[in-house]
Structure formats: structure tokens, C-alpha cells
Amino acid sequence: MKLFIYDHCPYCVKARMIFGLKKVPFEFITLLNDDEDTPIKMIGKKMVPILETEPGQFMPESMDIVQFIDKKFPPLVVVEKEDPFLLEILNQARSAYYGLTMPRWINSRMEEFKTPSARQYFQKKKENMIGPFSAALENTENFKMEITKILQVIEKKMKEEHPWYLGDKASFNDFHLFAFLRSLTIVKDLPFPPKLERYTNDCADKSQIPLSYEQAIE
Ligand SMILES: N[C@@H](CCC(=O)N[C@@H](CS)C(=O)NCC(=O)O)C(=O)O
């Protein structure tokens, strides 16, 4: 099976995670960020992740992909539960989260940004959403403070002895939370509280998705 992704994309992280957790072999293909034709031909819009379930058959939507792969390769490993509190917290983090990550992603070594036109495409599109990247970079310290507070709130919800957000089994929460945390590893000097740091490293190992610490940007 082929999974079409961008490396930075948190939704793609959710889809990649289930393959890693279940050790299901797959090929992932990183599209250039300004390649509109490939995804539009597959699913009618420019959006990833996209899973090619059979040759010529395409499935969009990260959490649909998670459920599809979990069911296709038993036993089930994911509890289909979401904590409304976590969803709310992640939602509150949105502007600081994108303000920190988006202007850094285009300067990373991620494959979807390897051409100047791919970087320009992303910048133009996302600046319409969050405003100028230069202003976001200037606001780094404030965004970091906001995210730090949010990480501390999440840290309090994490139980030391449990590997997953809800306990012993992975749930939808872990897909949302790990995708969020992995994105933030592109930000240099944004320390995670200890339980969350262990959780992030564990999820990365278990799902075989590299973090971005090595290419973190100030
Ligand atoms: N609901 C979708 C959202 C996917 C999504 O928003 N993907 C972003 C990348 S993170 C995308 O492809 N946006 C189009 C673009 O960036 O041009 C899912 O969960 O898969």
C-alpha cells in the first residue's frame, strides 16, 4: 500500500502512526507541496494524507485511514475514544502552534519543501491563514510561553505509569496528541515537561516516525 504525505503534516503523522504501531509494511511517498495535480486526480482535492488501498483506489482522511488499517490487520490496537478536554486544549493551542511551526517547516529539510516554488506555495497559502511568517517568527517568545502553558496542562493529565494517554491501550487521543507534539519538535529550545517528553519519544519509537529535533530551527 502507498501512503501519500507531506513530512510536516500532522494529519499524515496520524496515518503513518498506525502502520508503524501495527508493523504493517507500506511505502510512503512525499509529494511536493505545490503539486496540486497528483492529489486532485486521486481524491478531487489538494489534500494529504491519501492512502492507495488498491491500485487506483484512494482513501483520504487521516482517522479513516487509521480505522481502516486497524480493522484490516487484526487484532485491533486502537480504542475509538476521544477526550473532549484534550481536543479543546489542542484547539486552543492552534494559533501559537501554527505560528511556531509553519514558518519553520519551510526552512526545514523536509522533502515537500525541496524546491523554491514548493516553499513559496506553502508560504503564500498559509500566510493567508496566519498572517506574515516574519511577524510569527518575531512573536516566537510569546508563542513559546503559550505552548509551554498548554504542555503543562496536558502533562498533568498524563499518568506516569501508563504508556498511552488513556492507559494501556492506544486511543484516538494518542494520534491527535503525538501529531501535535511531533510537529513542535521543529522548534528549537521548546522544552517539553518530563512525562510528555518520554511520551513523545516512546510514540516516535513505537510508530517509527522520526522527530524533528535534529533539524530544529530557532
Ligand atoms: N481532515 C483531514 C485534514 C488533512 C489536511 O488538512 N491536510 C493538509 C496538510 S497538514 C493539507 O493537505 N492541506 C492542503 C495544503 O496544505 O495545500 C485529515 O484528517 O486527513
The ligand as an ORCA input file, in Angstrom:
! r2SCAN-3c Opt
* xyz 0 1
  N      -9.293     16.190      7.754
  C      -8.089     15.891      7.001
  C      -7.186     17.109      7.036
  C      -5.912     16.914      6.225
  C      -5.182     18.240      5.991
  O      -5.659     19.327      6.393
  N      -4.031     18.166      5.314
  C      -3.278     19.359      4.995
  C      -1.792     19.169      5.277
  S      -1.442     19.206      7.003
  C      -3.360     19.613      3.503
  O      -3.163     18.709      2.711
  N      -3.625     20.874      3.135
  C      -3.535     21.325      1.784
  C      -2.341     22.221      1.601
  O      -1.561     22.385      2.551
  O      -2.145     22.738      0.493
  C      -7.434     14.654      7.606
  O      -7.605     14.421      8.825
  O      -6.777     13.911      6.862
*
